[in-house]
Amino acid sequence: MERRFEPPNYIMVMLNLFQDYIEVGRVNLYSNKLLPTRKPLIIFDCDGVLVDSEPIAAEVISSLLGDRGITMKPRICQREFHGFTMDAVVQWVKNNYSVDLGDNFLIQYHYKTMHAFDRQLKPVEGIRNVLESIDNPICVASNSDLEKIKLSLSVTGLLKYFSGAVFSAEQVKQGKPSPDLFLYAAKKMNAEQHEIIVIEDSLAGVSAAITAGMHVLAYIPESNSSYIKGDVSAMRMAGATTFTQMENLISILKSEGPNEGSFGPS
């Protein structure tokens, strides 16, 4: 007996695929195979986001500049050099004071900050709870050198959360505000730029992430908001969402994300 070919019921096929999409995850309509729904990669800056290092670093810079006849109070140093690489600090001093700080300045800064971090450094309030609560893939991308990043995370007990996924401006041609570091981290973590959320606290970092095509949340604790007021406005205009309490990051990440629309200024 001749067997008749029954064409597929395309309506039922599409309904089944749609049901799979709703219940399980994304579907590849060409292969009819389910694809896992990936949670966005979260890239954390280190200084000021994970560890409360910036007041300590500002004290060291202020002291070293004073030794060279340049008077800048720690709070002024923190305001002026927020998010800078140390090479950028050296260039800023040269441009504004016509003083060449030289390699010895960087050597002294490295030694003194490492020593101070070992004795004084603490995690940003609330960050440990954030890292315990989220299950997204995470990494660190900082303008600091790798040795300093790893010491900072080790001293504060945060290194264990990142499983070696720590990236430094040392590894790219240019640090923030260039997007190079974030793009490098994305490549290493096998993530697409539009699926990434960056947690930053400086205009340089926000600018780098926006240029890289990533979503940005800017952490601006109330203690910082007064002296970087102009930067906060610029961050919002660039497209960053700002927040003032680190523990609020948990609810922000749960309620919003790249797959549900871009973060907007706030």
Helices and strands as residue ranges (DSSP letters): H 10-23, E 26-28, E 33-35, E 41-44, H 54-67, H 74-80, H 86-97, H 102-120, H 127-133, E 138-142, H 146-155, G 159-161, E 166-168, G 169-171, H 180-188, G 193-195, E 196-200, H 203-211, E 215-219, H 222-225, H 229-238, E 241-243, H 248-255, G 258-260
